[in-house]
Amino acid sequence: MTNIDEKARTTTPPKRADARRNEQILLDAAAALFVTGGVDVPVRDIAAKAGVGTGTIYRHFPTRADLLTAVYQHQVDACAEAGPALLASSASPYVALGSWIDLFVDFLVTKHGLAAAMQSGKPGFTNLHLSFLDRLLPVCAGIVAAAVEAGELQPDVGAFELMYGVGNLCAGAGADPRYDARRMVRRLIAGLRPPSE
């Protein structure tokens, strides 16, 4: 660690608990609206959903790019953290997989909009894009392995292949009202079950 890093760590105070809580509420509200209304949803709508004023959003995220990047990272973190919790609390690993894939679909729908909005090539966003698979692949692999071990998935199902397939099914989400990505993803997951004896 350099002296500059050490100085930054000692001079930047940690966020207060209420500030962190407000930030989480804002990110949850923004993510929900991005899924349903796209990433260009007005800041005032995000503020209204979060129950705060627009000034609060700008205090936490001075630019829309800051907000988009934070939502992206927030969704990656939420998706990664949900995997073990779902495995522990669901009726079966297959049920946990279905619930986790729903969260992953929410992330992907938002991700496609974020990617289009962040065409500026900012390095921070590029790094997020490159790291999301590194963070989420082990989580998916753990759930898939548990479902295979329980006999609820065919033994040759791979986490990367599954995530890639779900990603491709979500690529057209929102482009045409006749296409329901969630329904197609549910069919994909159902098709991974072992054949009936």
C-alpha positions in Angstrom: 0.0 0.0 0.0 1.4 3.4 -0.9 1.5 6.5 1.4 -1.2 8.0 -0.8 -3.5 5.0 -0.4 -2.9 5.1 3.4 -3.6 8.8 3.5 -6.9 8.4 1.5 -8.0 5.6 3.9 -7.4 7.8 6.9 -8.9 11.0 5.6 -12.0 9.6 3.9 -14.6 9.0 6.7 -16.8 6.0 6.3 -20.4 6.7 5.4 -22.9 6.9 8.3 -25.3 4.1 8.7 -28.3 6.3 7.6 -26.4 7.5 4.5 -25.6 3.9 3.5 -29.3 2.9 4.1 -30.5 5.9 2.0 -28.1 4.9 -0.8 -29.4 1.3 -0.7 -33.0 2.5 -0.9 -32.1 4.7 -3.9 -30.3 1.9 -5.7 -33.2 -0.5 -5.1 -35.7 2.1 -6.4 -33.5 2.9 -9.4 -32.9 -0.8 -10.3 -36.7 -1.6 -10.1 -37.5 1.3 -12.3 -34.7 0.5 -14.8 -36.2 -3.0 -15.2 -39.7 -1.7 -15.9 -39.0 1.6 -17.5 -35.5 1.5 -18.9 -32.4 3.4 -17.8 -33.6 6.8 -19.0 -36.4 6.9 -16.4 -36.5 10.5 -14.9 -34.6 11.1 -11.7 -37.7 12.5 -10.1 -39.4 9.1 -10.6 -36.6 7.4 -8.8 -36.8 9.9 -6.0 -40.5 9.5 -5.7 -40.2 5.7 -5.6 -37.4 6.0 -2.9 -39.4 8.5 -1.0 -36.7 11.2 -1.1 -36.1 14.5 -2.9 -34.1 14.7 -6.1 -31.4 16.5 -4.2 -30.7 13.4 -2.2 -30.1 11.4 -5.3 -27.7 14.1 -6.6 -25.9 14.1 -3.3 -25.2 10.4 -3.6 -24.8 10.3 -7.4 -23.8 13.6 -8.9 -24.2 12.4 -12.5 -26.4 9.8 -14.2 -23.3 7.8 -15.1 -22.5 7.6 -11.4 -26.0 6.3 -10.7 -25.9 3.8 -13.6 -22.6 2.4 -12.5 -23.7 2.2 -8.9 -27.0 0.4 -9.9 -25.0 -2.1 -12.0 -22.6 -2.9 -9.1 -25.5 -3.0 -6.7 -27.3 -5.6 -8.8 -24.2 -7.7 -9.2 -23.6 -7.7 -5.4 -27.3 -8.5 -4.7 -27.3 -11.3 -7.2 -24.1 -12.8 -5.8 -25.2 -12.5 -2.2 -28.7 -14.0 -3.0 -27.3 -17.4 -4.2 -26.2 -18.9 -0.9 -29.2 -17.4 0.9 -31.6 -18.9 -1.6 -30.0 -22.3 -1.4 -30.3 -22.3 2.4 -33.9 -21.1 2.4 -35.6 -22.7 -0.6 -37.6 -25.9 -0.6 -35.0 -27.4 -3.0 -31.9 -26.5 -5.0 -34.1 -26.4 -8.2 -36.4 -23.9 -6.6 -33.4 -21.9 -5.5 -32.0 -22.0 -9.1 -35.3 -20.7 -10.4 -35.4 -17.8 -7.9 -31.8 -16.9 -8.6 -32.3 -17.0 -12.3 -35.2 -14.5 -11.9 -32.8 -12.1 -10.1 -30.2 -12.7 -12.9 -32.8 -11.9 -15.5 -33.6 -8.6 -13.7 -29.9 -7.8 -13.7 -29.5 -8.7 -17.4 -32.5 -6.6 -18.5 -31.0 -3.6 -16.6 -27.5 -4.5 -17.9 -28.5 -4.3 -21.5 -29.9 -0.8 -21.0 -26.9 0.2 -18.9 -24.5 -1.0 -21.6 -26.3 1.1 -24.2 -26.3 4.1 -22.0 -22.7 3.8 -21.1 -21.2 3.7 -24.6 -18.7 6.4 -23.5 -16.1 3.7 -22.9 -15.5 4.9 -19.3 -13.0 2.4 -17.7 -15.0 2.1 -14.5 -18.0 0.7 -16.4 -15.8 -1.5 -18.6 -14.3 -3.1 -15.5 -17.7 -3.7 -14.0 -18.8 -5.4 -17.3 -15.8 -7.6 -17.3 -16.0 -8.6 -13.6 -19.7 -9.4 -13.4 -19.2 -12.9 -14.8 -16.3 -13.6 -12.5 -18.5 -12.7 -9.5 -21.7 -14.5 -10.6 -20.4 -17.6 -12.3 -19.2 -19.3 -9.0 -22.6 -18.5 -7.4 -24.5 -20.1 -10.3 -22.1 -23.0 -10.3 -22.8 -23.7 -6.7 -26.6 -23.7 -7.1 -26.3 -25.9 -10.3 -24.1 -28.4 -8.5 -26.5 -28.6 -5.6 -29.4 -29.2 -8.0 -27.5 -31.8 -10.0 -26.5 -33.6 -6.8 -30.2 -33.6 -5.7 -31.1 -35.2 -9.0 -33.2 -32.1 -10.0 -31.0 -31.1 -13.1 -29.5 -33.2 -15.8 -25.8 -33.9 -14.9 -24.3 -32.2 -17.9 -25.7 -28.7 -17.1 -22.9 -26.2 -16.8 -23.2 -22.8 -15.1 -21.4 -20.9 -17.8 -23.6 -22.5 -20.5 -26.7 -21.7 -18.5 -25.8 -18.1 -17.9 -24.9 -17.6 -21.5 -28.2 -19.1 -22.7 -30.2 -17.0 -20.3 -28.2 -13.9 -21.4 -29.1 -14.6 -25.0 -32.7 -15.1 -24.2 -32.8 -11.7 -22.4 -31.0 -9.8 -25.2 -34.2 -9.0 -26.9 -36.2 -8.1 -23.8 -38.2 -5.0 -24.3 -37.5 -4.7 -28.0 -40.9 -6.2 -29.0 -43.9 -6.7 -26.8 -44.6 -10.1 -28.4 -41.4 -11.5 -26.9 -41.5 -12.5 -23.2 -37.9 -13.2 -22.1 -39.0 -14.4 -18.7 -41.3 -17.0 -20.2 -38.6 -18.3 -22.4 -36.1 -18.4 -19.5 -38.6 -20.4 -17.5 -39.0 -22.9 -20.3 -35.2 -23.2 -20.6 -34.9 -24.0 -16.9 -37.8 -26.5 -17.0 -36.1 -28.2 -19.9 -33.0 -28.8 -17.8 -34.8 -31.3 -15.5 -33.9 -34.9 -15.8 -36.3 -36.9 -18.0 -39.1 -38.7 -16.2 -38.4 -42.3 -15.5 
